[in-house]
Amino acid sequence: MALLLVAALAACGPGRRGSDPPLGATGRQTAHGLPELRNPFAGDAAASAAGAQIYAQRACVTCHGNKLTGAMCPSLVNQRWVYGDDDTTLFFLLRDGSVALRGHGYTRSGQEPQVGDMAGFGRLLDDRELWQLVSFVRAQQLRAD
């Protein structure tokens, strides 16, 4: 019985807490029906450093490149964002992927030449790690400006 419980909890993934709102929820909803979020680690150098490690260890570097300038996926350091650059959009794009975002009414801006979909990483990363990735990307974007 205990083994079944462990298997069921493992299937939920590290970032899933049932119906709990994601880390950083403001208590409001967006026009897309998602919880509005703010990065609780915004401007935190340690969170950005942790995000850099996650970026290097996961498929991020393979698709977006070593310097985040794009490869088979869009650049993360230019001023063009395919779905938007607010915290809520970036978090849910990382967690659930681009197909899920479009399911909430987001539309692709078409400003980037890469047209493939982004997979969601919510089964592999918890909310804290997702926000660390957002912190890292934002820090790199500021350096590129």
GUNUDREN-311387 format. One line per field, with one value per atom (N, C-alpha, C, O): residue number from 1; x, y, z; atom name. Coordinates in nm, 3 decimals, decimal comma. Example, Ala and Ser with C-alpha at 12.3 -4.5 7.8 and 13.67 -1.06 7.14 Angstrom:
<atoms>
num: c(1 / 1 / 1 / 1 / 2 / 2 / 2 / 2)
xx: c(1,319 / 1,230 / 1,320 / 1,424 / 1,285 / 1,367 / 1,290 / 1,341)
yy: c(-0,569 / -0,450 / -0,330 / -0,332 / -0,225 / -0,106 / 0,003 / 0,114)
zz: c(0,780 / 0,780 / 0,780 / 0,846 / 0,708 / 0,714 / 0,787 / 0,804)
atomo: c(N / CA / C / O / N / CA / C / O)
</atoms>
This chain:
<atoms>
num: c(1 / 1 / 1 / 1 / 2 / 2 / 2 / 2 / 3 / 3 / 3 / 3 / 4 / 4 / 4 / 4 / 5 / 5 / 5 / 5 / 6 / 6 / 6 / 6 / 7 / 7 / 7 / 7 / 8 / 8 / 8 / 8 / 9 / 9 / 9 / 9 / 10 / 10 / 10 / 10 / 11 / 11 / 11 / 11 / 12 / 12 / 12 / 12 / 13 / 13 / 13 / 13 / 14 / 14 / 14 / 14 / 15 / 15 / 15 / 15 / 16 / 16 / 16 / 16 / 17 / 17 / 17 / 17 / 18 / 18 / 18 / 18 / 19 / 19 / 19 / 19 / 20 / 20 / 20 / 20 / 21 / 21 / 21 / 21 / 22 / 22 / 22 / 22 / 23 / 23 / 23 / 23 / 24 / 24 / 24 / 24 / 25 / 25 / 25 / 25 / 26 / 26 / 26 / 26 / 27 / 27 / 27 / 27 / 28 / 28 / 28 / 28 / 29 / 29 / 29 / 29 / 30 / 30 / 30 / 30 / 31 / 31 / 31 / 31 / 32 / 32 / 32 / 32 / 33 / 33 / 33 / 33 / 34 / 34 / 34 / 34 / 35 / 35 / 35 / 35 / 36 / 36 / 36 / 36 / 37 / 37 / 37 / 37 / 38 / 38 / 38 / 38 / 39 / 39 / 39 / 39 / 40 / 40 / 40 / 40 / 41 / 41 / 41 / 41 / 42 / 42 / 42 / 42 / 43 / 43 / 43 / 43 / 44 / 44 / 44 / 44 / 45 / 45 / 45 / 45 / 46 / 46 / 46 / 46 / 47 / 47 / 47 / 47 / 48 / 48 / 48 / 48 / 49 / 49 / 49 / 49 / 50 / 50 / 50 / 50 / 51 / 51 / 51 / 51 / 52 / 52 / 52 / 52 / 53 / 53 / 53 / 53 / 54 / 54 / 54 / 54 / 55 / 55 / 55 / 55 / 56 / 56 / 56 / 56 / 57 / 57 / 57 / 57 / 58 / 58 / 58 / 58 / 59 / 59 / 59 / 59 / 60 / 60 / 60 / 60 / 61 / 61 / 61 / 61 / 62 / 62 / 62 / 62 / 63 / 63 / 63 / 63 / 64 / 64 / 64 / 64 / 65 / 65 / 65 / 65 / 66 / 66 / 66 / 66 / 67 / 67 / 67 / 67 / 68 / 68 / 68 / 68 / 69 / 69 / 69 / 69 / 70 / 70 / 70 / 70 / 71 / 71 / 71 / 71 / 72 / 72 / 72 / 72 / 73 / 73 / 73 / 73 / 74 / 74 / 74 / 74 / 75 / 75 / 75 / 75 / 76 / 76 / 76 / 76 / 77 / 77 / 77 / 77 / 78 / 78 / 78 / 78 / 79 / 79 / 79 / 79 / 80 / 80 / 80 / 80 / 81 / 81 / 81 / 81 / 82 / 82 / 82 / 82 / 83 / 83 / 83 / 83 / 84 / 84 / 84 / 84 / 85 / 85 / 85 / 85 / 86 / 86 / 86 / 86 / 87 / 87 / 87 / 87 / 88 / 88 / 88 / 88 / 89 / 89 / 89 / 89 / 90 / 90 / 90 / 90 / 91 / 91 / 91 / 91 / 92 / 92 / 92 / 92 / 93 / 93 / 93 / 93 / 94 / 94 / 94 / 94 / 95 / 95 / 95 / 95 / 96 / 96 / 96 / 96 / 97 / 97 / 97 / 97 / 98 / 98 / 98 / 98 / 99 / 99 / 99 / 99 / 100 / 100 / 100 / 100 / 101 / 101 / 101 / 101 / 102 / 102 / 102 / 102 / 103 / 103 / 103 / 103 / 104 / 104 / 104 / 104 / 105 / 105 / 105 / 105 / 106 / 106 / 106 / 106 / 107 / 107 / 107 / 107 / 108 / 108 / 108 / 108 / 109 / 109 / 109 / 109 / 110 / 110 / 110 / 110 / 111 / 111 / 111 / 111 / 112 / 112 / 112 / 112 / 113 / 113 / 113 / 113 / 114 / 114 / 114 / 114 / 115 / 115 / 115 / 115 / 116 / 116 / 116 / 116 / 117 / 117 / 117 / 117 / 118 / 118 / 118 / 118 / 119 / 119 / 119 / 119 / 120 / 120 / 120 / 120 / 121 / 121 / 121 / 121 / 122 / 122 / 122 / 122 / 123 / 123 / 123 / 123 / 124 / 124 / 124 / 124 / 125 / 125 / 125 / 125 / 126 / 126 / 126 / 126 / 127 / 127 / 127 / 127 / 128 / 128 / 128 / 128 / 129 / 129 / 129 / 129 / 130 / 130 / 130 / 130 / 131 / 131 / 131 / 131 / 132 / 132 / 132 / 132 / 133 / 133 / 133 / 133 / 134 / 134 / 134 / 134 / 135 / 135 / 135 / 135 / 136 / 136 / 136 / 136 / 137 / 137 / 137 / 137 / 138 / 138 / 138 / 138 / 139 / 139 / 139 / 139 / 140 / 140 / 140 / 140 / 141 / 141 / 141 / 141 / 142 / 142 / 142 / 142 / 143 / 143 / 143 / 143 / 144 / 144 / 144 / 144 / 145 / 145 / 145 / 145)
xx: c(0,081 / 0,000 / 0,086 / 0,059 / 0,189 / 0,278 / 0,348 / 0,371 / 0,381 / 0,446 / 0,354 / 0,401 / 0,227 / 0,130 / 0,121 / 0,110 / 0,123 / 0,118 / 0,241 / 0,229 / 0,357 / 0,480 / 0,475 / 0,513 / 0,428 / 0,417 / 0,319 / 0,345 / 0,208 / 0,108 / 0,164 / 0,142 / 0,236 / 0,295 / 0,404 / 0,417 / 0,483 / 0,589 / 0,532 / 0,592 / 0,418 / 0,356 / 0,308 / 0,291 / 0,286 / 0,240 / 0,349 / 0,319 / 0,473 / 0,583 / 0,618 / 0,536 / 0,738 / 0,785 / 0,710 / 0,698 / 0,660 / 0,598 / 0,448 / 0,386 / 0,390 / 0,244 / 0,200 / 0,247 / 0,109 / 0,056 / -0,096 / -0,161 / -0,153 / -0,298 / -0,353 / -0,310 / -0,447 / -0,511 / -0,449 / -0,502 / -0,339 / -0,273 / -0,230 / -0,190 / -0,238 / -0,189 / -0,036 / 0,030 / 0,018 / 0,164 / 0,233 / 0,173 / 0,358 / 0,441 / 0,441 / 0,461 / 0,420 / 0,420 / 0,283 / 0,271 / 0,176 / 0,041 / 0,004 / 0,030 / -0,057 / -0,097 / -0,239 / -0,278 / -0,315 / -0,455 / -0,549 / -0,671 / -0,493 / -0,572 / -0,558 / -0,471 / -0,645 / -0,637 / -0,606 / -0,637 / -0,543 / -0,511 / -0,631 / -0,728 / -0,623 / -0,728 / -0,738 / -0,840 / -0,635 / -0,633 / -0,688 / -0,688 / -0,734 / -0,790 / -0,688 / -0,723 / -0,564 / -0,458 / -0,435 / -0,464 / -0,382 / -0,348 / -0,237 / -0,138 / -0,254 / -0,147 / -0,032 / -0,054 / 0,089 / 0,207 / 0,312 / 0,321 / 0,389 / 0,508 / 0,622 / 0,607 / 0,737 / 0,854 / 0,899 / 0,943 / 0,890 / 0,933 / 1,085 / 1,135 / 1,160 / 1,305 / 1,358 / 1,477 / 1,274 / 1,316 / 1,434 / 1,429 / 1,538 / 1,657 / 1,746 / 1,843 / 1,719 / 1,796 / 1,910 / 1,887 / 2,033 / 2,150 / 2,167 / 2,207 / 2,139 / 2,152 / 2,050 / 2,081 / 1,929 / 1,826 / 1,868 / 1,849 / 1,924 / 1,972 / 2,084 / 2,088 / 2,175 / 2,285 / 2,230 / 2,277 / 2,131 / 2,068 / 1,998 / 2,002 / 1,935 / 1,870 / 1,970 / 1,939 / 2,091 / 2,195 / 2,232 / 2,254 / 2,239 / 2,270 / 2,158 / 2,185 / 2,035 / 1,921 / 1,922 / 1,901 / 1,947 / 1,952 / 2,055 / 2,029 / 2,172 / 2,279 / 2,251 / 2,293 / 2,179 / 2,157 / 2,036 / 2,028 / 1,944 / 1,822 / 1,835 / 1,940 / 1,732 / 1,735 / 1,741 / 1,754 / 1,733 / 1,732 / 1,849 / 1,831 / 1,969 / 2,088 / 2,088 / 2,137 / 2,034 / 2,029 / 1,943 / 1,979 / 1,832 / 1,737 / 1,762 / 1,750 / 1,799 / 1,813 / 1,958 / 1,983 / 2,053 / 2,194 / 2,265 / 2,203 / 2,397 / 2,483 / 2,469 / 2,472 / 2,455 / 2,448 / 2,305 / 2,283 / 2,207 / 2,065 / 2,024 / 1,917 / 2,106 / 2,079 / 1,995 / 1,967 / 1,955 / 1,870 / 1,949 / 2,070 / 1,882 / 1,936 / 1,815 / 1,765 / 1,770 / 1,647 / 1,523 / 1,411 / 1,545 / 1,437 / 1,475 / 1,591 / 1,380 / 1,406 / 1,512 / 1,540 / 1,569 / 1,660 / 1,584 / 1,466 / 1,654 / 1,595 / 1,654 / 1,623 / 1,740 / 1,805 / 1,777 / 1,836 / 1,688 / 1,651 / 1,522 / 1,471 / 1,472 / 1,351 / 1,222 / 1,114 / 1,232 / 1,112 / 1,074 / 1,157 / 0,948 / 0,897 / 0,777 / 0,684 / 0,779 / 0,678 / 0,538 / 0,440 / 0,528 / 0,397 / 0,382 / 0,271 / 0,489 / 0,486 / 0,597 / 0,653 / 0,629 / 0,744 / 0,707 / 0,796 / 0,578 / 0,540 / 0,567 / 0,578 / 0,575 / 0,608 / 0,510 / 0,550 / 0,382 / 0,281 / 0,303 / 0,304 / 0,320 / 0,339 / 0,464 / 0,460 / 0,575 / 0,700 / 0,691 / 0,738 / 0,632 / 0,619 / 0,536 / 0,578 / 0,418 / 0,332 / 0,388 / 0,363 / 0,462 / 0,528 / 0,630 / 0,637 / 0,710 / 0,808 / 0,741 / 0,782 / 0,639 / 0,575 / 0,492 / 0,503 / 0,408 / 0,309 / 0,337 / 0,282 / 0,422 / 0,454 / 0,365 / 0,265 / 0,404 / 0,335 / 0,197 / 0,108 / 0,177 / 0,045 / -0,058 / -0,169 / -0,021 / -0,111 / -0,139 / -0,251 / -0,036 / -0,059 / -0,162 / -0,253 / -0,148 / -0,245 / -0,384 / -0,484 / -0,392 / -0,520 / -0,587 / -0,709 / -0,509 / -0,563 / -0,589 / -0,624 / -0,572 / -0,601 / -0,482 / -0,498 / -0,362 / -0,242 / -0,225 / -0,260 / -0,172 / -0,140 / 0,008 / 0,067 / 0,065 / 0,206 / 0,224 / 0,150 / 0,321 / 0,343 / 0,403 / 0,387 / 0,473 / 0,532 / 0,656 / 0,700 / 0,715 / 0,831 / 0,963 / 1,064 / 0,962 / 1,083 / 1,071 / 0,961 / 1,183 / 1,176 / 1,146 / 1,095 / 1,176 / 1,150 / 1,002 / 0,944 / 0,940 / 0,796 / 0,756 / 0,637 / 0,850 / 0,817 / 0,759 / 0,772 / 0,695 / 0,637 / 0,740 / 0,830 / 0,723 / 0,807 / 0,737 / 0,617 / 0,812 / 0,759 / 0,751 / 0,828 / 0,660 / 0,652 / 0,745 / 0,769 / 0,798 / 0,892 / 0,837 / 0,912 / 0,706 / 0,644 / 0,649 / 0,631 / 0,673 / 0,686 / 0,829 / 0,855 / 0,922 / 1,063 / 1,113 / 1,207 / 1,051 / 1,098 / 0,985 / 0,869 / 1,018 / 0,917 / 0,906 / 0,984 / 0,810 / 0,785 / 0,909 / 0,940 / 0,980 / 1,101 / 1,203 / 1,262 / 1,224 / 1,321 / 1,276 / 1,358 / 1,146 / 1,094 / 1,121 / 1,162 / 1,098 / 1,125 / 1,274 / 1,313 / 1,357 / 1,501 / 1,542 / 1,627 / 1,481 / 1,507 / 1,463 / 1,536 / 1,346 / 1,299 / 1,398 / 1,431 / 1,447 / 1,543 / 1,671 / 1,725 / 1,719 / 1,840 / 1,820 / 1,904 / 1,710 / 1,684 / 1,674 / 1,731 / 1,603 / 1,590 / 1,726 / 1,753 / 1,810 / 1,943 / 2,028 / 2,101 / 2,018 / 2,093 / 2,039 / 2,116 / 1,909 / 1,849 / 1,896 / 1,925 / 1,904 / 1,950 / 2,093 / 2,128 / 2,175 / 2,315 / 2,324 / 2,416 / 2,228 / 2,231 / 2,181 / 2,211 / 2,106 / 2,050 / 2,155 / 2,124)
yy: c(-0,119 / 0,000 / 0,126 / 0,220 / 0,128 / 0,243 / 0,264 / 0,378 / 0,155 / 0,163 / 0,230 / 0,308 / 0,200 / 0,264 / 0,414 / 0,493 / 0,453 / 0,594 / 0,667 / 0,776 / 0,607 / 0,667 / 0,681 / 0,785 / 0,579 / 0,584 / 0,692 / 0,763 / 0,704 / 0,807 / 0,946 / 1,035 / 0,968 / 1,100 / 1,131 / 1,246 / 1,033 / 1,055 / 1,094 / 1,174 / 1,040 / 1,071 / 1,214 / 1,268 / 1,277 / 1,415 / 1,512 / 1,625 / 1,473 / 1,561 / 1,654 / 1,674 / 1,711 / 1,792 / 1,924 / 1,973 / 1,982 / 2,113 / 2,109 / 2,214 / 1,994 / 1,986 / 1,972 / 1,885 / 2,060 / 2,056 / 2,055 / 2,128 / 1,974 / 1,967 / 2,098 / 2,146 / 2,155 / 2,278 / 2,402 / 2,512 / 2,388 / 2,505 / 2,600 / 2,556 / 2,731 / 2,824 / 2,814 / 2,777 / 2,847 / 2,843 / 2,943 / 3,042 / 2,917 / 3,009 / 3,144 / 3,149 / 3,251 / 3,384 / 3,436 / 3,544 / 3,359 / 3,402 / 3,528 / 3,539 / 3,624 / 3,752 / 3,749 / 3,839 / 3,648 / 3,643 / 3,696 / 3,689 / 3,748 / 3,797 / 3,702 / 3,615 / 3,718 / 3,638 / 3,728 / 3,847 / 3,669 / 3,742 / 3,737 / 3,666 / 3,811 / 3,809 / 3,670 / 3,638 / 3,589 / 3,454 / 3,350 / 3,231 / 3,394 / 3,302 / 3,229 / 3,133 / 3,272 / 3,211 / 3,295 / 3,414 / 3,234 / 3,314 / 3,413 / 3,375 / 3,538 / 3,635 / 3,603 / 3,574 / 3,607 / 3,569 / 3,680 / 3,756 / 3,686 / 3,771 / 3,683 / 3,602 / 3,699 / 3,619 / 3,654 / 3,767 / 3,561 / 3,590 / 3,604 / 3,646 / 3,570 / 3,579 / 3,689 / 3,690 / 3,779 / 3,887 / 3,964 / 4,008 / 3,979 / 4,052 / 3,977 / 4,035 / 3,852 / 3,771 / 3,702 / 3,613 / 3,745 / 3,691 / 3,540 / 3,468 / 3,493 / 3,350 / 3,270 / 3,161 / 3,322 / 3,254 / 3,249 / 3,148 / 3,358 / 3,363 / 3,262 / 3,195 / 3,250 / 3,152 / 3,010 / 2,925 / 2,984 / 2,852 / 2,827 / 2,716 / 2,931 / 2,920 / 2,889 / 2,815 / 2,945 / 2,918 / 2,771 / 2,711 / 2,711 / 2,569 / 2,484 / 2,387 / 2,521 / 2,448 / 2,461 / 2,363 / 2,582 / 2,606 / 2,515 / 2,457 / 2,504 / 2,422 / 2,272 / 2,195 / 2,231 / 2,088 / 2,032 / 1,911 / 2,116 / 2,071 / 2,097 / 2,141 / 2,072 / 2,087 / 2,233 / 2,259 / 2,327 / 2,470 / 2,507 / 2,568 / 2,469 / 2,505 / 2,442 / 2,503 / 2,324 / 2,256 / 2,334 / 2,347 / 2,383 / 2,450 / 2,600 / 2,655 / 2,666 / 2,812 / 2,858 / 2,978 / 2,766 / 2,800 / 2,834 / 2,871 / 2,821 / 2,849 / 2,992 / 3,017 / 3,085 / 3,227 / 3,280 / 3,401 / 3,189 / 3,221 / 3,301 / 3,363 / 3,300 / 3,381 / 3,307 / 3,360 / 3,186 / 3,110 / 3,007 / 3,021 / 2,907 / 2,800 / 2,748 / 2,814 / 2,630 / 2,581 / 2,640 / 2,616 / 2,717 / 2,787 / 2,935 / 2,970 / 3,022 / 3,166 / 3,211 / 3,143 / 3,326 / 3,393 / 3,431 / 3,464 / 3,425 / 3,466 / 3,598 / 3,643 / 3,659 / 3,783 / 3,901 / 4,008 / 3,884 / 3,999 / 4,060 / 4,014 / 4,160 / 4,228 / 4,168 / 4,220 / 4,060 / 3,996 / 3,876 / 3,789 / 3,871 / 3,759 / 3,703 / 3,776 / 3,575 / 3,511 / 3,520 / 3,544 / 3,502 / 3,505 / 3,620 / 3,646 / 3,689 / 3,798 / 3,780 / 3,671 / 3,888 / 3,883 / 3,905 / 3,925 / 3,903 / 3,921 / 3,792 / 3,685 / 3,804 / 3,689 / 3,574 / 3,458 / 3,605 / 3,499 / 3,418 / 3,295 / 3,487 / 3,419 / 3,333 / 3,218 / 3,388 / 3,312 / 3,188 / 3,081 / 3,203 / 3,089 / 2,978 / 2,862 / 3,012 / 2,908 / 2,852 / 2,735 / 2,931 / 2,878 / 2,772 / 2,665 / 2,803 / 2,705 / 2,583 / 2,470 / 2,606 / 2,495 / 2,406 / 2,283 / 2,468 / 2,392 / 2,380 / 2,292 / 2,466 / 2,463 / 2,553 / 2,605 / 2,571 / 2,666 / 2,619 / 2,701 / 2,490 / 2,441 / 2,475 / 2,519 / 2,456 / 2,488 / 2,638 / 2,680 / 2,721 / 2,866 / 2,904 / 2,984 / 2,847 / 2,877 / 2,829 / 2,890 / 2,722 / 2,674 / 2,773 / 2,768 / 2,864 / 2,969 / 3,098 / 3,200 / 3,095 / 3,211 / 3,295 / 3,397 / 3,254 / 3,326 / 3,304 / 3,198 / 3,403 / 3,388 / 3,418 / 3,502 / 3,348 / 3,365 / 3,493 / 3,518 / 3,575 / 3,702 / 3,684 / 3,770 / 3,572 / 3,546 / 3,628 / 3,636 / 3,689 / 3,775 / 3,698 / 3,756 / 3,573 / 3,492 / 3,392 / 3,348 / 3,356 / 3,263 / 3,119 / 3,042 / 3,081 / 2,945 / 2,932 / 3,017 / 2,826 / 2,812 / 2,688 / 2,664 / 2,611 / 2,491 / 2,523 / 2,634 / 2,424 / 2,440 / 2,409 / 2,327 / 2,476 / 2,451 / 2,351 / 2,363 / 2,253 / 2,155 / 2,220 / 2,311 / 2,173 / 2,219 / 2,138 / 2,020 / 2,203 / 2,137 / 2,121 / 2,093 / 2,139 / 2,130 / 1,992 / 1,980 / 1,890 / 1,755 / 1,730 / 1,634 / 1,815 / 1,796 / 1,897 / 1,869 / 2,015 / 2,123 / 2,171 / 2,174 / 2,207 / 2,263 / 2,414 / 2,472 / 2,477 / 2,619 / 2,704 / 2,797 / 2,671 / 2,746 / 2,740 / 2,842 / 2,622 / 2,607 / 2,681 / 2,739 / 2,678 / 2,752 / 2,902 / 2,968 / 2,954 / 3,096 / 3,127 / 3,236 / 3,035 / 3,055 / 3,066 / 3,147 / 2,985 / 2,995 / 3,131 / 3,193 / 3,176 / 3,309 / 3,415 / 3,506 / 3,405 / 3,502 / 3,503 / 3,609 / 3,385 / 3,375 / 3,438 / 3,515 / 3,405 / 3,460 / 3,612 / 3,681 / 3,663 / 3,809 / 3,876 / 3,982 / 3,815 / 3,870 / 3,872 / 3,968 / 3,769 / 3,764 / 3,866 / 3,928 / 3,885 / 3,983 / 4,124 / 4,205 / 4,154 / 4,286 / 4,311 / 4,423 / 4,207 / 4,222 / 4,247 / 4,314 / 4,194 / 4,209 / 4,346 / 4,389 / 4,414 / 4,546 / 4,653 / 4,768)
zz: c(0,000 / 0,000 / 0,000 / -0,075 / 0,084 / 0,089 / -0,045 / -0,087 / -0,112 / -0,242 / -0,345 / -0,428 / -0,340 / -0,430 / -0,403 / -0,497 / -0,277 / -0,242 / -0,294 / -0,349 / -0,277 / -0,328 / -0,480 / -0,533 / -0,549 / -0,695 / -0,738 / -0,835 / -0,669 / -0,705 / -0,683 / -0,766 / -0,574 / -0,549 / -0,649 / -0,692 / -0,687 / -0,785 / -0,920 / -0,991 / -0,956 / -1,084 / -1,091 / -1,200 / -0,977 / -0,975 / -1,014 / -1,053 / -1,006 / -1,041 / -0,926 / -0,836 / -0,929 / -0,817 / -0,802 / -0,689 / -0,909 / -0,900 / -0,879 / -0,869 / -0,872 / -0,862 / -0,718 / -0,645 / -0,679 / -0,543 / -0,549 / -0,474 / -0,635 / -0,646 / -0,699 / -0,804 / -0,627 / -0,674 / -0,612 / -0,630 / -0,539 / -0,481 / -0,591 / -0,699 / -0,565 / -0,667 / -0,678 / -0,581 / -0,793 / -0,809 / -0,717 / -0,676 / -0,687 / -0,611 / -0,684 / -0,805 / -0,611 / -0,671 / -0,708 / -0,765 / -0,677 / -0,713 / -0,636 / -0,516 / -0,706 / -0,644 / -0,591 / -0,517 / -0,626 / -0,586 / -0,694 / -0,679 / -0,802 / -0,914 / -1,032 / -1,033 / -1,132 / -1,254 / -1,372 / -1,372 / -1,473 / -1,596 / -1,690 / -1,664 / -1,798 / -1,901 / -1,965 / -2,026 / -1,952 / -2,008 / -1,910 / -1,940 / -1,793 / -1,695 / -1,610 / -1,540 / -1,615 / -1,534 / -1,409 / -1,408 / -1,303 / -1,186 / -1,223 / -1,286 / -1,184 / -1,207 / -1,112 / -0,994 / -1,165 / -1,087 / -1,090 / -1,185 / -0,983 / -0,974 / -0,927 / -0,836 / -0,991 / -0,955 / -0,814 / -0,790 / -0,720 / -0,583 / -0,571 / -0,466 / -0,675 / -0,673 / -0,766 / -0,798 / -0,809 / -0,899 / -0,839 / -0,724 / -0,918 / -0,874 / -0,778 / -0,729 / -0,749 / -0,655 / -0,730 / -0,811 / -0,702 / -0,772 / -0,748 / -0,840 / -0,628 / -0,599 / -0,680 / -0,729 / -0,694 / -0,774 / -0,920 / -0,987 / -0,969 / -1,108 / -1,130 / -1,234 / -1,034 / -1,045 / -1,045 / -1,120 / -0,961 / -0,961 / -1,095 / -1,147 / -1,149 / -1,279 / -1,390 / -1,484 / -1,381 / -1,480 / -1,479 / -1,585 / -1,361 / -1,352 / -1,412 / -1,483 / -1,384 / -1,440 / -1,591 / -1,662 / -1,641 / -1,785 / -1,852 / -1,957 / -1,791 / -1,848 / -1,837 / -1,923 / -1,733 / -1,709 / -1,783 / -1,805 / -1,821 / -1,888 / -2,038 / -2,084 / -2,111 / -2,257 / -2,301 / -2,421 / -2,209 / -2,245 / -2,336 / -2,441 / -2,296 / -2,371 / -2,511 / -2,606 / -2,522 / -2,651 / -2,751 / -2,868 / -2,704 / -2,794 / -2,809 / -2,918 / -2,698 / -2,702 / -2,712 / -2,724 / -2,706 / -2,724 / -2,594 / -2,494 / -2,599 / -2,484 / -2,434 / -2,314 / -2,526 / -2,491 / -2,495 / -2,489 / -2,504 / -2,505 / -2,629 / -2,630 / -2,732 / -2,851 / -2,954 / -3,061 / -2,921 / -3,011 / -3,089 / -3,110 / -3,129 / -3,213 / -3,289 / -3,380 / -3,252 / -3,314 / -3,246 / -3,290 / -3,140 / -3,069 / -3,059 / -3,080 / -3,027 / -3,027 / -2,926 / -2,827 / -2,955 / -2,863 / -2,736 / -2,741 / -2,625 / -2,497 / -2,448 / -2,338 / -2,530 / -2,486 / -2,578 / -2,562 / -2,674 / -2,755 / -2,700 / -2,598 / -2,765 / -2,717 / -2,771 / -2,744 / -2,847 / -2,904 / -2,819 / -2,791 / -2,779 / -2,702 / -2,777 / -2,810 / -2,804 / -2,887 / -2,825 / -2,896 / -2,693 / -2,626 / -2,528 / -2,481 / -2,496 / -2,399 / -2,298 / -2,284 / -2,227 / -2,136 / -1,989 / -1,906 / -1,956 / -1,816 / -1,739 / -1,797 / -1,607 / -1,522 / -1,540 / -1,549 / -1,546 / -1,559 / -1,686 / -1,682 / -1,797 / -1,925 / -1,925 / -1,967 / -1,877 / -1,878 / -1,788 / -1,825 / -1,671 / -1,580 / -1,644 / -1,646 / -1,696 / -1,753 / -1,883 / -1,914 / -1,959 / -2,078 / -2,037 / -2,097 / -1,935 / -1,887 / -1,825 / -1,849 / -1,746 / -1,675 / -1,767 / -1,761 / -1,852 / -1,927 / -2,075 / -2,142 / -2,129 / -2,272 / -2,355 / -2,306 / -2,480 / -2,568 / -2,613 / -2,633 / -2,629 / -2,669 / -2,561 / -2,592 / -2,435 / -2,325 / -2,319 / -2,291 / -2,346 / -2,347 / -2,452 / -2,427 / -2,571 / -2,676 / -2,637 / -2,676 / -2,560 / -2,509 / -2,416 / -2,396 / -2,359 / -2,272 / -2,350 / -2,290 / -2,482 / -2,563 / -2,603 / -2,670 / -2,565 / -2,610 / -2,760 / -2,812 / -2,828 / -2,969 / -2,989 / -2,921 / -3,082 / -3,114 / -3,193 / -3,288 / -3,155 / -3,222 / -3,361 / -3,447 / -3,384 / -3,514 / -3,543 / -3,658 / -3,440 / -3,460 / -3,470 / -3,508 / -3,437 / -3,443 / -3,557 / -3,589 / -3,621 / -3,734 / -3,692 / -3,773 / -3,569 / -3,522 / -3,490 / -3,423 / -3,538 / -3,521 / -3,441 / -3,424 / -3,392 / -3,316 / -3,180 / -3,129 / -3,121 / -2,989 / -2,881 / -2,899 / -2,768 / -2,651 / -2,562 / -2,534 / -2,517 / -2,422 / -2,284 / -2,254 / -2,203 / -2,064 / -1,976 / -2,001 / -1,873 / -1,782 / -1,642 / -1,548 / -1,625 / -1,494 / -1,430 / -1,309 / -1,508 / -1,452 / -1,405 / -1,331 / -1,448 / -1,413 / -1,311 / -1,236 / -1,308 / -1,222 / -1,131 / -1,173 / -1,009 / -0,921 / -0,944 / -1,020 / -0,879 / -0,900 / -0,871 / -0,945 / -0,763 / -0,727 / -0,840 / -0,875 / -0,897 / -1,006 / -1,131 / -1,203 / -1,158 / -1,274 / -1,258 / -1,353 / -1,138 / -1,113 / -1,120 / -1,163 / -1,078 / -1,089 / -1,237 / -1,272 / -1,321 / -1,465 / -1,519 / -1,596 / -1,478 / -1,522 / -1,476 / -1,552 / -1,352 / -1,299 / -1,382 / -1,413 / -1,418 / -1,499 / -1,637 / -1,683 / -1,702 / -1,835 / -1,829 / -1,913 / -1,732 / -1,718 / -1,693 / -1,748 / -1,611 / -1,584 / -1,712 / -1,735 / -1,793 / -1,919 / -2,017 / -2,091 / -2,019 / -2,109 / -2,072 / -2,160 / -1,942 / -1,898 / -1,942 / -1,979 / -1,939 / -1,984 / -2,133 / -2,180 / -2,209 / -2,355 / -2,399 / -2,511 / -2,314 / -2,351 / -2,362 / -2,392)
atomo: c(N / CA / C / O / N / CA / C / O / N / CA / C / O / N / CA / C / O / N / CA / C / O / N / CA / C / O / N / CA / C / O / N / CA / C / O / N / CA / C / O / N / CA / C / O / N / CA / C / O / N / CA / C / O / N / CA / C / O / N / CA / C / O / N / CA / C / O / N / CA / C / O / N / CA / C / O / N / CA / C / O / N / CA / C / O / N / CA / C / O / N / CA / C / O / N / CA / C / O / N / CA / C / O / N / CA / C / O / N / CA / C / O / N / CA / C / O / N / CA / C / O / N / CA / C / O / N / CA / C / O / N / CA / C / O / N / CA / C / O / N / CA / C / O / N / CA / C / O / N / CA / C / O / N / CA / C / O / N / CA / C / O / N / CA / C / O / N / CA / C / O / N / CA / C / O / N / CA / C / O / N / CA / C / O / N / CA / C / O / N / CA / C / O / N / CA / C / O / N / CA / C / O / N / CA / C / O / N / CA / C / O / N / CA / C / O / N / CA / C / O / N / CA / C / O / N / CA / C / O / N / CA / C / O / N / CA / C / O / N / CA / C / O / N / CA / C / O / N / CA / C / O / N / CA / C / O / N / CA / C / O / N / CA / C / O / N / CA / C / O / N / CA / C / O / N / CA / C / O / N / CA / C / O / N / CA / C / O / N / CA / C / O / N / CA / C / O / N / CA / C / O / N / CA / C / O / N / CA / C / O / N / CA / C / O / N / CA / C / O / N / CA / C / O / N / CA / C / O / N / CA / C / O / N / CA / C / O / N / CA / C / O / N / CA / C / O / N / CA / C / O / N / CA / C / O / N / CA / C / O / N / CA / C / O / N / CA / C / O / N / CA / C / O / N / CA / C / O / N / CA / C / O / N / CA / C / O / N / CA / C / O / N / CA / C / O / N / CA / C / O / N / CA / C / O / N / CA / C / O / N / CA / C / O / N / CA / C / O / N / CA / C / O / N / CA / C / O / N / CA / C / O / N / CA / C / O / N / CA / C / O / N / CA / C / O / N / CA / C / O / N / CA / C / O / N / CA / C / O / N / CA / C / O / N / CA / C / O / N / CA / C / O / N / CA / C / O / N / CA / C / O / N / CA / C / O / N / CA / C / O / N / CA / C / O / N / CA / C / O / N / CA / C / O / N / CA / C / O / N / CA / C / O / N / CA / C / O / N / CA / C / O / N / CA / C / O / N / CA / C / O / N / CA / C / O / N / CA / C / O / N / CA / C / O / N / CA / C / O / N / CA / C / O / N / CA / C / O / N / CA / C / O / N / CA / C / O / N / CA / C / O / N / CA / C / O / N / CA / C / O / N / CA / C / O / N / CA / C / O / N / CA / C / O / N / CA / C / O / N / CA / C / O / N / CA / C / O / N / CA / C / O / N / CA / C / O / N / CA / C / O / N / CA / C / O / N / CA / C / O / N / CA / C / O / N / CA / C / O / N / CA / C / O / N / CA / C / O / N / CA / C / O)
</atoms>
